[in-house]
Amino acid sequence: MSLFLRHAILGVAALAAIAQAAPAQQNAPHIGYVYPAGARQGATLEVTVGGQFLDGVAQAFVSGGGIQATVSEFVKPITKQQFNKLKERLEELRKKDATPEVRQEIAELRKKISMFVRKPLNPAIAETAKLQVTVTADAEPGQRQLRLRTPAGLTNPLVFFVGQLPEVSKSAAKELPASKAKGAKSRKDKSGSAPQDAIEITLPTVVNGQILPAGVDRYRFQARKGQRIVAAASARELIPYLPDAVPGWFQAAMTLYDAKGKELAYADHWRFHPDPVLSCEMPEDGQYVLEIRDSIYRGRDDFVYRIAIGELPVVTSVFPLGGRVRESTRVELTGWNLPAAGLKQDVEQKKPGVYPISVVQKSYVSNRVPFAVDSLPECLEKEPNDEQPKAQTVELPIIVNGRIDRPNDGDVFAFDGHAGEEIVAEVYARRLDSPVDSVLRLTDGAGRQLAINDDHEDKGAGLMTHHADSWLRAKLPADGTYYLRLADAQNKGGAEYGYRLRISRPRPDFELRVVPSSVNARPGATIPITVYAVRRDGFAGDILLKLKDAPAGFVLSGNRLPAKEDQVRLTLSVPPSAPKEPFGLHVEGTAKIAGRDATRQAVPADDMMQAFAYRHLVPADDLEVAVGGRGLGRSPGKILSKTPVRIPAGGTGQVQVGIAPAILERIRLEISDPPEGITLKSVSPSSDGAEIVFQSDAAKVKAGTKGNLIVAAYAKAPSTPGKPKKAMRRGPPLTTLPAISFEIVKP
């Protein structure tokens, strides 16, 4: 059998399978909230998950061990047409004898009808799945992530906490009908004296709730005089970026009242964190009320919160913010209800990175705060060093652990440099939970400014909305003494304004992010994914990507992230036979740094949007892959040409693909998100299958440009002889060809 005929047979079989499976490729399943968003060790409870395109949901997964979750119910709001049919059926039943069967059917119909009346306002969270969740007594406390699985694949992950405190949860909320919700924010519920609607709680505890339009939740508790009561809310921590930005972010606001309704404390944020934390020393024995609402009385089902309330340990700041590997560091602690004013942080066995630290008071574990570990020499900042004549002399390379002690403070450091030497200065403060908004300014001995930086964006910090840490790189013009001044851009300061300042030669390195964190595919399919490089200190080399310990048959195509590029789209090919249960996949990248191979693991992440404009790579616990649905057999469209395909600037390049002419008549090929200046010029039959011709525009793309071309196959509209061809509504692609690497070359 000829090569061409083999491709033709495989192509026809594959297209038939694709056509049969195409409906399952419609909108991807998505979840918008989890309520309650956590549970205590040893608890069994019902959890409601709201989302969209969840038809057929059958499984739930929580990252980490010690949690079992099963789907017990799925509810999808009915349409107007379904509503009318149900009403007609209800009228028919009312005319019949009230037998047990009739009464049961009437009850079921009324329940379904009520779902139409109380339909949520937003389709993105209109469908709900009920889960039965069991947390083992020894489950590791902390943040996890929950996903659902439907026939169309896995959903995105959302936060689910495992806690140690008793928990109280209000009943899962129901959105108001549109007619009642309009103007709701004007009906502000003002707190009076000891509100009668407050829920009684016993401290310490975690309370769970949802805020609907104009909603105000209150909790009443007893406390003793002198107790330091802390209330720490999690809201945006649970859902950092709402999917549609309407009605906007949940900006939680908390108020603490005494029994007479007098306000004792208020908070609508904590430093630069959007979630509020308040602390108050109780003035007398008696009852107190904690109130939570949205700051401007908005609300919706996905305005979910968790509040830890009690005489709980909270670390508000540490100093220093890090230490050196193979050494022990004495760390000062500041906060509330702490067991001690410091602790010994042992980093002898740790590699460079950022690690969480916490303390325990009366068996209660505090919040976790970040602590950085590095291999460079370290020192402490020494005052006075506010001006150049009093600059603190340091020897490079060095990491300085310091504080902006007071408002309008500035710390100056002097170091010797040589002509042509490159230095990098980088501040780690905001990324280590310090409120410092740093500014770095480099000058020579005569006071001439050589470099300055305020904010430097770190794509690796996906939850940051204000990249307040500074980074600068400069080549020194001559031998001599140089001065680096660090200050707060807002002229603020205090004991909690700690920082770590690295001054060294460039240390080229990179991190990787792989998007999305939930990958869904059919057996035999090829799907696109994206890998981002977070390049450090000017690293600009190629990065070779590969799968680590993947099941047999999984293949990455176009697996090179070109030099100087920050991202690449590539494809993952799934074998016809793959694990039926979701499994974790690992991607790693290797590059040459200083002549040696450096390998870094790619962190799973999701590309999320803030305020309609800013994109964030929000990290996930795992890269989970679900393979399901009707298989494609062998994936059609094998790339037969040698790659990368070389395309002259302003010219064309050809690629041979194993697709039969009979298939080409029924599909159209398009480049998915093509690089600027590259288009698909033509597709035509060839002796080996099909030939794809790519065209480059010399005015938009330059010689030396490298990357991948992702070509997707879409179904053509069927044609009827003698009738005009109808335009076919564009849906998802039938399949994707393996990534085609390209390089633009000189004509």
Disulfide bonds with the S-S distance in Angstrom:
none
